[in-house]
Amino acid sequence: MFKNIFNRFVEHKKGLKVISVASADRHGRPNSAHKMLVDVVPPNEILFLDYKFTQTFSNIHENPQLSVSFMDDVTFTGYRLTGRCEVLETGAEFDEARESWSKRLISYEADRIIKRLTGHYSTREAENTLPKNFVIVKFIAEEASMIKPDRVFRARHKS
C-alpha cells in the first residue's frame, strides 16, 4: 500500500509545482508552508526548496519530522507522507537536485511562453525570480496516507 500511495506523488510530479509541508518546532508548535517541488525519487524521497530565513528551516533544525502532502483535485483525494528530513547545502546530492530544479525552471518558463503565445494568462512573476540562495530539503517518507472524504488509508514503508 505504501508504494501505491508514494507512486501517486511520482505520477503527479510533472504537474506538481508546489507541495504542502508541515513542520513543528521542539515545543510542538505547528507550521504549514507551500514549498517548490524539486523531485520525487522512488522508493521514498521527496526533494524541495527551502530558505534559511523560513520557519520551516528553523523547525527542521529543532525537529526533523515533516509531513508532505498534495491534493488531487480530479479525484478529490489527498496524499500525505510523513517522515524525517535533512538539509542539503553542498555536495553531490545537492548538485544533482539543483540540476533537477534547473530543468524544472526551464520547463515552467517554456510552458509560460506557450501560454502567452496562445493568448492564455501567464504570470510575469515566476519561479525564476525566487532567491538563488536556496537549500534543498531531502525528505525520507516512512508512512503514507491517502485521504478520501469518507476514509483514510495508511501504510508504512518497509526499510
N, C-alpha and C positions, 0 to 999 in steps of 0.2 A: 504494500500500500504506500510506503514512503516513496518508493521510486515513482509510482504513478503520480503522486502529488507533486514531487520535485519536477517531473517531466512537464508539468503544466507551466512551470517557470521557463523551462527550456523551450517549449513550444511558443511561448509568448515573448521570448527575449527580444526578437527583432522588433516587435511592435511596442515593447515596454521601454519607455524613456525614463520613467520615474517609478520608484518603489517607495513604499511607506516603511520607515524604520523606527521602531520603538525601542527606547533605552531607558535605563533608570540609574540614578546616582547611587552611592553607597547607602543612602538612607531610604531608598525605595521610591523617591520622587520620580514620577514618570515624565518622559519627553517623547513626543512623536514628531517626526520631521520627514519631509519628502527628500529623497536623495536620487541623484542621477545614476542610473544603472550603467555599469561598465561591461559586465559579462556574467553569464551563468555557466558554470563549469561542472558537468556531472563528475562524480555522483552526488555531490552535496555542497558546492561552493557558489557563493554569490559575491561579486566584486562591485563596489560602488564608490563614488567620490565623496569625500568629506573635506572639511577645512578645520584648521586648528582653532579657529575662533568660535566654533559651534558648540552648543550644549551637548550634542551627540558625542562629539570628540572628547569633551570633558568627561562625560559619563562613561565612555568606553574605558578610560584610564582608571576609573574607580570600580567599574563593574562591566566586564567584557560580554555579558549576556545580552543578546538582542532578539528582537522579533522582527521579521521582514515579511511584508505582505503586499498583495495587489488584488484588485477586483476585476474579474472578467465580466464586463457589462453584458455581453451577448448571452452568456449562460446564467447570469446573476449568481455567480459563485465566487467566493473569496478564497484565496490561497494564502496560508501563513506558514512560515518556517521559524523555528526557534533554535537557538544555538549560541555559539561563542564566536568571538571575532578577534582579529589582530589588525593593527595598523601597519601598512606597508608604506615606507617613505623612500627607500632606496633598494637597490639590489635587482637581481634578475626577475623576480616575480613582479616587482613594481614596474620595471621597464616593459615587460610583456603586457601588463594591464594598461599601462599608459599607451602602448601601441594599439591595443583594442579600443581604448577610448578615442584615440585619434581617428581610427576607421569609422567609429560611430558618428563622430562630428562631421566627417566628410559626407556620410550618408544622410545625416539630418539636413545639412546645407543643400545637398543635391535635391532632396525632397522639397525643401522650401522654394528653390529656384523653379522647379517644375510647377508647384502650386501657383507661384506668381505668374509664370508664363501662361498658365491655363486660366487665369482670371480668378483664382481662388485666394482667399485670405491667407496670408502668411506673415507671421510676426517679424518685425525688424530686430527686436531684441531676441537673442538666441543663445544657445549653449556655448557658442564660441566667444561670448562676452563674459563667461564665467572667469573668475580669477584663476591664474595658471599655477598658483602655489598650493595645489591640492595634495591630499594624501589619498591612498586607496585603502579602503577597508575590506579585508578578506573575511567574509562571514562563512562559518562552517555550520551547516544545518545538522541538527541532531534529532529534531522532531518536526513533523509536517502535519498540517491540518487543512482540511477542505471544509469550508463553511457554506452551507446552503440555508435558505430561510427556515427550514424545518428540522435541520440536523447538522451535526458536526462529526467528521471522521478524523481520527488522529492515528498517526503511525510513527514509530521510532526508526532511525537509521541504524542499520546493523554495521558496526565498525569492523 
